[in-house]
């Protein structure tokens, strides 16, 4: 029973470390060749976490099939550090960071997947944590 409780506690701590894409929203219209803001936020963590990096990409679904960001990020829009901060106005308990990226001008128009790969170190033992998230968008 103790092993099960420890396993459940570990899984709960890991699942609490997840990021969310705040912007763009699902179904958002993005214009090829134009800039857009990608907002990534995290909830308050129950355990310690050291943010390392994110990579943001966009992949066209023009073939009728949308590939998961865990398979490919497609066109890389950003790759680097992730240093989320609390809202200085205190209007939200969320911790977030905004990234201004440019949608490639040569990407196929239509449905696309905007994906984020997130890497962090969690817990007292600094366990490596990698996850991917995505949102469906429309490129015009």
Secondary structure per residue as TSV (DSSP state, phi and psi in degrees):
chain	resnum	aa	ss	phi	psi
A	1	X	-	360.0	-38.8
A	2	X	H	-64.1	-37.3
A	3	X	H	-63.6	-44.0
A	4	X	H	-62.0	-43.1
A	5	X	H	-63.4	-41.4
A	6	X	H	-66.4	-41.5
A	7	X	H	-63.2	-44.8
A	8	X	H	-62.7	-41.5
A	9	X	H	-63.6	-41.2
A	10	X	H	-64.5	-43.8
A	11	X	H	-65.1	-39.0
A	12	X	H	-63.9	-43.0
A	13	X	H	-63.2	-43.0
A	14	X	H	-66.5	-44.4
A	15	X	H	-66.3	-23.4
A	16	X	T	-76.6	-9.9
A	17	X	T	-86.7	2.1
A	18	X	-	-68.2	152.3
A	19	X	E	-97.3	168.3
A	20	X	E	-137.8	148.3
A	21	X	E	-93.0	114.5
A	22	X	E	-86.0	-29.9
A	23	X	E	-154.5	143.8
A	24	X	S	-73.7	161.0
A	25	X	-	-82.6	164.2
A	26	X	T	-59.1	131.6
A	27	X	T	86.1	0.2
A	28	X	E	-60.0	145.8
A	29	X	E	-93.7	120.2
A	30	X	E	-114.0	142.5
A	31	X	-	-102.7	126.0
A	32	X	T	-58.0	135.7
A	33	X	T	84.9	-3.9
A	34	X	S	-109.8	160.0
A	35	X	E	-84.6	151.9
A	36	X	E	-145.9	159.2
A	37	X	E	-101.2	129.1
A	38	X	E	-107.3	119.2
A	39	X	E	-104.4	126.6
A	40	X	E	-117.7	128.8
A	41	X	E	-133.0	160.7
A	42	X	E	-128.8	145.4
A	43	X	-	-76.6	172.0
A	44	X	-	-66.2	133.8
A	45	X	-	-89.5	147.7
A	46	X	S	-82.9	-26.4
A	47	X	S	-118.9	170.7
A	48	X	-	-70.5	150.1
A	49	X	E	-147.9	138.2
A	50	X	E	-118.1	110.4
A	51	X	E	-69.5	139.7
A	52	X	E	-114.9	-61.6
A	53	X	E	-161.9	167.1
A	54	X	E	-137.6	155.4
A	55	X	E	-129.0	135.5
A	56	X	E	-121.1	133.3
A	57	X	E	-144.7	167.4
A	58	X	E	-133.0	136.1
A	59	X	E	-129.3	126.6
A	60	X	E	-71.7	146.7
A	61	X	-	-108.6	24.4
A	62	X	T	-61.6	-22.5
A	63	X	T	-80.1	0.0
A	64	X	S	89.8	0.2
A	65	X	-	-129.5	127.8
A	66	X	-	-102.3	120.5
A	67	X	-	-83.6	143.3
A	68	X	-	-69.8	144.2
A	69	X	T	-61.4	-19.1
A	70	X	T	-73.2	-16.5
A	71	X	T	-94.7	-42.5
A	72	X	-	-159.2	144.0
A	73	X	-	-92.7	-5.8
A	74	X	-	72.3	-128.6
A	75	X	E	-77.8	118.1
A	76	X	E	-72.9	124.4
A	77	X	E	-102.4	-31.3
A	78	X	E	-157.4	143.5
A	79	X	E	-149.1	118.3
A	80	X	E	170.3	-160.9
A	81	X	E	-65.8	154.1
A	82	X	-	-126.0	111.7
A	83	X	-	-128.4	71.0
A	84	X	-	-64.4	148.7
A	85	X	E	-127.7	156.4
A	86	X	E	-73.2	150.6
A	87	X	-	-60.6	121.3
A	88	X	T	-64.3	-21.4
A	89	X	T	-83.6	-7.9
A	90	X	-	70.5	15.4
A	91	X	-	-80.0	-5.7
A	92	X	-	-147.4	145.8
A	93	X	S	-85.4	-3.5
A	94	X	-	-75.0	151.2
A	95	X	E	-111.1	127.2
A	96	X	E	-145.4	167.7
A	97	X	E	-144.3	139.5
A	98	X	E	-103.7	139.1
A	99	X	E	-124.0	123.6
A	100	X	E	-92.1	119.6
A	101	X	E	-125.5	159.1
A	102	X	E	-109.7	126.2
A	103	X	-	-72.7	128.2
A	104	X	-	-56.8	138.7
A	105	X	T	-71.0	-20.9
A	106	X	T	-97.8	8.4
A	107	X	S	-73.0	144.1
A	108	X	-	-63.5	140.3
A	109	X	S	-73.4	153.3
A	110	X	E	113.6	-158.6
A	111	X	E	-60.1	143.3
A	112	X	E	-151.9	163.4
A	113	X	E	-115.7	123.2
A	114	X	E	-95.3	119.1
A	115	X	E	-116.9	152.2
A	116	X	E	-130.9	129.3
A	117	X	E	-105.6	131.2
A	118	X	E	-124.7	131.6
A	119	X	E	-123.8	129.9
A	120	X	E	-144.3	165.3
A	121	X	E	-114.1	126.5
A	122	X	E	-123.1	154.8
A	123	X	T	74.7	175.4
A	124	X	T	-64.9	-28.3
A	125	X	T	-90.3	2.2
A	126	X	T	55.8	54.0
A	127	X	E	-67.6	129.0
A	128	X	E	-64.6	137.4
A	129	X	E	-134.7	121.4
A	130	X	E	-127.4	132.4
A	131	X	E	-144.1	160.9
A	132	X	E	-127.1	146.8
A	133	X	E	-134.5	158.8
A	134	X	E	-152.0	164.8
A	135	X	E	-142.2	138.8
A	136	X	E	-81.9	132.5
A	137	X	E	-133.1	171.0
A	138	X	E	-121.5	124.6
A	139	X	E	-94.8	129.4
A	140	X	-	-113.5	360.0
